[in-house]
């Protein structure tokens, strides 16, 4: 008979864990929610993930696994609303979640909200349920504004994040760098912030034979560099394309960009114009979003995985690439500095500029070791980020708070 350790409510107002990773507003956070919930269930927790209805094909309640449910609420809110507009509905979301709880006659021991628009919902539930409230922001509006990529984040977001950060019971940051940013920009005492990294599914992300992977994906014998990212200015794809024209090798490598959906058409058109202007249009291939299960083939087919982001709260792609044995070239964002400590794993771009990125790509293409032994060493370097270990640390954060 199952003995429940804790009943946990996770709040993800703006994005459902069932969303397709790589599409609009769907990325590492969705992977994080699914994986941690399933791992927490292995520790006898019961996890309900509350999110908004986004797909008519999904039932109100979807069983993700034993002890894990995704619960869709608030069907009456326009699904096309931008994230900022959802803030006005947080009381409706709170009421819908409370109505669901009452209908089942249950109770929760802790609420964990994800992303800034979920924070006010979590705060209201904390008050009504008299339980601790844990927050993971995943990205910080103040830091995004500092890097100046894309549309500036609103004052509403900045004020809301600071308010929630200073009144919740615990913040979970994915890196020490993010912890420092919370202290600096939102004046949160450091002892109220726990650092728990994201993880990687080592069963899914593993090395495949490069030749076979390329044949399966229909790639030719050219050098291949890979970028896996949503089509968003903060991801630095414009700088990567400009850098591609500066790479010093006999034949320009082929750049494969995985990510994007119908919402990305205008941004992709802009990037294709940049590629034509840089004289590398024939070398750039936007393949769009691919199924999560297919990603290991792309990582294995690539000579290098590139993370050219202007800002990453964590940088899950770095772990996925290394787990597949592929070296990484990354700007100094997220987890990069902590993971890429050895040249065999990859290199950090010394300056976030197209020229510096091009030089680092050139060097990596010339000198990176692609032997099976080194591939296994890259994979071994991320063993400590396996989801069971990562979720174990998160579970300890819960236990400490609830004790």
N, C-alpha and C positions, 0 to 999 in steps of 0.2 A: 504493500500500500504506500502511495506517495505521501511523504511528509514535506509540507511546504516550509522552506526557510523564511522567505519573505514574499509578500505580494507587492509587486512593483508596477507603477504606472509611468510609462514613458510618453512624453508629449512631443509630437513633431507636426505642428500645425501646417506648415507650408509645403511639405513634401512627403509622400508616402514611401515607405521602404519597398513597396512593390513596384515603384517607378523604374524605368529603364535607365540604368547607369550610363552617363554620358550625354543624356538629353537635358533639356532646359531645367535648371534648378534641381538636378538629380546627379549626385556624385558620391564622394567619399562618405558623407554623412549617412546616406542610405545604406551603404555597405556596413558602416559602423553599427547602425541600429539593428540590422538583421543579425550580424555575427555576434554582437554582445548579448542580444536577447536570447539567442539559441544557446550560447555558452552559459548564461546565467541560469537557464532552465536545467542545464546539466548539473548545476549546484542546487537543484530543488527549488529554485525560485519560480514563481508564477508571474509572467510578464504580459501586460496589456499595453500595446502601442497605439495611442490615440492619434489619428491623423484625419485630414479632411477627405471627403469623397472626391475622387478624381477620375474614376473610370467606371462607367456604367456596367462593365463586365464583372466588376468585383462585388462580392456580397458585402453587406454591412459588417459582418464578422468573418475574417479569414484566418484559419488556423495555419500559422507558419510552421509550427512544430509542436511537439509535446510540451505543453505548458506555456506556449507563446501564441498570442492572438494579435492580429491587427484589426482595430476597430475604427471604421469610417464614420465620422459624424458631420453634421451640418451640410446636408445635401442642397439647401437653398442658397448657398453662397456661390456666386459666379466663379467658376474655376479659372477664368482668364485673368482674375484680379492680380495685380502685382503684389509682391510680398508686403510692401509698406501698407497697402490698403487693408490687408488682413488684420492689422493691429486694431482697427476700429471694431472688429468682431470678437475680440478676445473674451468678452463677457458671455457672448452667445456660445462660444466653444466651451467655456467653463461650465455653463449651465447644461449643455448637452452631455458633457462627460459626467457631471454629477447625476443627471437623470439616468444615464446608463448604469452608473454604480448602484443607484437606488433600485433600479429594476432587477438587478441581480442579488441585491441584499448583501453585497460584499463590502470589504474595506481594504484600503491599501496602507502599507507601512511606510512608503516613501514615494515621492514623485520626482522624476528626472526629466527636465525639459531640455530640448535640443534646438539651438538657433534662437536668435533674439526675439522673433515674433512669438515663440512658444513661452518665453520667460514670464510675461505677465499672466498667462494662463496658469503656469506652475505656481506663481505667487498666490493667486486666488485660491487654488486648490490646497496649497499649504495651510492657508488660514482656515478654510472651511473644514479640512480633514484633520487639522492639527498634527501634521506629519512633517518630517524634514523635506526640504526642497533642494535638489542638486541641479546644477546647470552646466551644460557644455555648450559653448557659443559656436564652436566650429570655425567661425571667422569673426574678426572684430572690426566694426565699422570705423573706429578711429584709426586703425592701422591701414585699412583699405584707402582711406582718405589721404594718408601720408604718402602712399606710393603713387596716388593720382592716376590710376588706370580706370578708364570708363567713366560712367556717371558718378558724381560724388554721392556718398551715403548721406542720408537726410539727418537733420538735427533730431528728428523723432527717434531714429534708430540709436543715435549716440546717447541721448538722454535716457531712453528706455534701457539700453544695455548697462549704463552706469547705475541706474536705479535698481535693476534686478541683481547686478553683480554685488551690490553693497547690502542687499537685504535677503538674499537666499542664504541657505545654511552651509553650502559647500559649492565650490566651482571645481570642475574637472578640466584642466588644460592639457592639451596633447603634447606640449613641449615646454621645457624650461623657458624658452624664449617667449612663448605665449603667456606664461605666468608673469614674466617681467613686464610684458606689455600691459597686462591687466593692472599691475601695481602702478605703472607709470601713468597710463592714460585714464584709468578709472578709479585710482586711489584705493584699490582693494588691498587690505592687509595680506601679506604673503602667506601667513599661516592659515588663511582660509581657502587656499588654493592647493589642490592636489594635482600632481602631474602623472597622468596615465596615458601612454601613447596609443595610437591606433594599432591595428594588427594586420596580419596577412594570412590568408588561407593557404597553408603550405601543401595541402592535398591538391588544390586546384592549380596554384601557381608553382609549376615545376618545369625544369628544362625539357624541351623537345629537340629532336634532331633538327639542326638548322636547315639542311637541304630538304628534308621532308616537309618542314613547316613552310618553307618558301614555295615548294611545289603545290602544297595544299592551297596556299593563298594566291597562287598564280603570279608569283614574283620572278623577275629574271635574275641574272647574276650580278647586278649592280650592288654597290654598297648601299645598305639600308639604314637610315636613321628613323627612329619612331618617336612620335609625341602622342601621348594619350591624355586628352584634356577636353573639358567643355570648351565651346567656342566663346571665349569671354576675354575682354582686354586684359584682365588681371593675369591670364595664363601666358602672356608674352609671345603669342604666336607671330605677331607682326615682327618682333625682333628676330625670331628664329628664321623667318623667311628672308629677311634682309641679310642675316648672317650666312645663309646657305649660298648666296652669291659670292661670298668672300672666302669660302672654304678652299684651302690650297691642296688640291689633289688632281690627278690626271683627268678623272671624270667626276663631275659633281654627283654626290650621293643622292639617292632617291629618298625623299622625305614622305613618310606616311603619317597622316594625322587621323587619329581615331577619336571620334567624339562629335557631338552636334546632332541636331534634328531639324525639323521644319522651322523651328523658331530661329535657327542660325543662318538662314539663307542669305540675309543681307550681309552679315559679318563674314561669311565665307566668300561672297562675291568681292568684298573689300580686300580680303587676304589674297584672292586670286589676282586681283589688279596689282597688288604689291609684288606678287611673284612675277608677273609679266614685266613690271618695271625693273625688277632686279635681274631679269634674264634667266629665271629658273622655273618658268611656268611648267615646262615639260617634266621637271623633276619633283613636282609637288602633287601629291595624291590625297585628296580628302575623301576618306572612305565612309565617313559618318559614324553613327553609333553601331557598335557590334555587340553581340551577346556576350555577357560576362564570361561564359565558359570558353569562348573563342579567344579571349585576350592572351592566354599563354602562348598561343601559336604566333601572334604578332610579336610578343616580346622575344620569343625564341628565334624568330626569323630576322630580327634586327641585329645590326652590328653594335649599335648604341641606342639607348633610350635617353631622350632629351627632356629635361624639365626646365623650361625657360621662364618660369613664372616670376612675376613681380612680387607676388605674395602668396604664400601657402601657410595655412594654419598648421598643417602637418606634412602632407606630401606622400599620400599612400602609394602613388605610382612608383616611387623610389623603391619601396619594399617589394612591390609586385615584380618589377624588372629584375632586381637582384635575386629574388626567389627563383626566377626562370634562368638565372645564370648570365644575364645581360648587363654589361657595364652601364653606368649612368653618368651623364653630364648634366649638372644641375646648377642653377643659380643658388646663392646662399640664402635659401628659404627653408622654413619648416624644419624637418628632421635631417636635412642634408648634411649639416655640419657634424651631427652626432653619428651618422652612419658611414659617410664616405671618408673614413679616416685613413684608408690605405689605397694607394694608387691602383691596385688590382681591382678594387670595387668601382672606381670611377673618379671623377674630378669635379670640384666645385669651380664654377666660373669666377675668376677674381673680381671682375667688374660686370655689373649688369648692363652690358652694351653689346650691340651686334658684333663689333670687331672682336671683343674679348670672347664672346660665345663662339665665333668662327674659329679663332685660334685654338680654343680648347677642343672643339670638335675635330679639327685637323689633327691635333696631337693624338687624340684618342683613336682615331681611325688608323693612324700609322703604328701606334705602339701598344694598343690594348691586346692582352693575351686572350685568345679564344679557345684555349685547350680545355678539355673536359675537367681536368684537375682544378683549374682556376674557376670554372663555372660552378663547381661544387663548393669552392671556398666562398664565392659570392653568396650562394644560397645559405651556407652555414652562418654567414654574418648576420642573417636576419632571423635565425631560429628563435631568438629571445622575443621576437615580435609575433610569434604564433598566437592566434586568437585565444586559445585556452590560457596561456600565461598572462596575456594582457587583461583578459576578463577576470582572472584571479585577483589581479591588483585592484580592479574596479570593485569587485565584490568585497575586498578588505576595506575599501573606502566606505562602502555602505555599512558594513558591520561596525566600524568604528563610530560612524555617525549615529547609528541606531542603538549602540550600547550606552 
